[in-house]
């Protein structure tokens, strides 16, 4: 099974640790920054893809990565948009839109 983990903050790091227990699961990690929390905490060695995932490009990126499941770390986009007025609300709406337009199974964790 191939899982695409978008974002590597707290929830993403915890999910990554659990998936690593099963060698049949291949986890591909992407984030908008090169050193998210999971990298700085040395839970993962590096981010596989540094890119911003949006409703406009999620399917194009997914076709390249070919996941069986997409997991979105809810804290990753909030990290980016949390300082903006109403940024948390916007981040949640953006996640919902990514999930809605994704051609692949997609969950926000």
C-alpha positions as CSV (number, residue, x, y, z in Angstrom):
1,X,0.0,0.0,0.0
2,X,1.3,3.5,-0.9
3,X,0.2,6.4,1.3
4,X,0.8,10.0,0.4
5,X,1.2,12.1,3.6
6,X,0.6,15.8,3.0
7,X,2.2,17.7,5.8
8,X,4.5,16.5,8.5
9,X,3.5,18.3,11.7
10,X,2.4,16.5,14.9
11,X,-0.4,14.3,13.4
12,X,1.6,13.5,10.3
13,X,4.6,12.5,12.4
14,X,2.5,10.2,14.6
15,X,0.9,8.6,11.5
16,X,4.3,8.1,9.9
17,X,5.6,6.3,13.0
18,X,2.7,3.9,12.9
19,X,2.9,3.2,9.2
20,X,6.6,2.4,9.5
21,X,5.7,-0.6,11.7
22,X,4.4,-2.3,8.5
23,X,7.0,-2.8,5.8
24,X,4.3,-3.3,3.2
25,X,3.3,0.3,3.5
26,X,5.2,2.8,1.5
27,X,4.8,6.4,2.8
28,X,5.6,9.4,0.5
29,X,5.8,12.7,2.5
30,X,5.2,16.1,1.1
31,X,5.2,19.5,2.8
32,X,5.3,23.1,1.8
33,X,8.6,23.6,3.7
34,X,11.8,21.5,3.7
35,X,12.1,21.1,7.5
36,X,8.6,20.6,9.1
37,X,8.3,19.4,12.7
38,X,8.7,15.7,11.8
39,X,12.1,16.4,10.2
40,X,13.3,18.7,12.9
41,X,12.3,16.1,15.5
42,X,14.1,13.5,13.5
43,X,11.0,11.3,13.1
44,X,11.5,11.3,9.3
45,X,14.8,11.9,7.6
46,X,13.5,14.2,4.9
47,X,10.5,15.4,3.0
48,X,10.1,13.6,-0.4
49,X,8.4,16.5,-2.1
50,X,8.6,20.1,-1.1
51,X,5.5,21.7,-2.7
52,X,2.2,23.4,-1.8
53,X,-0.7,21.1,-2.4
54,X,-3.9,22.9,-3.4
55,X,-7.3,21.9,-4.9
56,X,-5.9,22.9,-8.3
57,X,-2.9,20.6,-8.3
58,X,-3.8,17.7,-5.9
59,X,-4.8,15.3,-8.7
60,X,-1.8,16.2,-10.9
61,X,0.6,15.5,-8.0
62,X,-1.3,12.4,-7.0
63,X,-1.1,10.9,-10.5
64,X,2.7,11.4,-10.2
65,X,2.9,9.8,-6.7
66,X,0.2,7.1,-7.4
67,X,-1.1,6.7,-3.8
68,X,-3.7,4.3,-2.6
69,X,-4.6,6.8,0.1
70,X,-3.9,10.5,0.8
71,X,-3.7,11.7,4.3
72,X,-3.6,15.4,5.1
73,X,-2.0,16.6,8.3
74,X,-4.4,19.3,9.5
75,X,-1.6,21.2,11.4
76,X,0.6,21.7,8.3
77,X,-1.6,24.3,6.5
78,X,-2.7,25.9,9.8
79,X,1.1,26.4,10.5
80,X,1.3,28.4,7.3
81,X,-2.0,30.3,7.5
82,X,-2.6,30.5,11.2
83,X,-1.1,33.9,11.6
84,X,-3.4,35.4,9.0
85,X,-6.8,36.8,10.2
86,X,-9.3,33.9,9.9
87,X,-6.4,31.7,8.6
88,X,-7.6,28.7,10.5
89,X,-11.0,28.8,9.0
90,X,-9.5,29.3,5.5
91,X,-7.2,26.3,6.1
92,X,-10.1,24.1,7.1
93,X,-12.0,25.1,4.0
94,X,-9.0,24.5,1.8
95,X,-8.7,20.9,3.3
96,X,-12.3,20.3,2.6
97,X,-11.9,21.4,-1.0
98,X,-8.9,19.2,-1.5
99,X,-10.8,16.2,-0.1
100,X,-13.8,17.0,-2.3
101,X,-11.9,17.3,-5.6
102,X,-9.4,14.5,-5.0
103,X,-9.7,11.5,-7.4
104,X,-8.1,9.4,-4.7
105,X,-9.3,8.4,-1.2
106,X,-8.4,11.3,1.0
107,X,-8.6,12.0,4.8
108,X,-7.7,14.9,7.0
109,X,-5.9,13.8,10.2
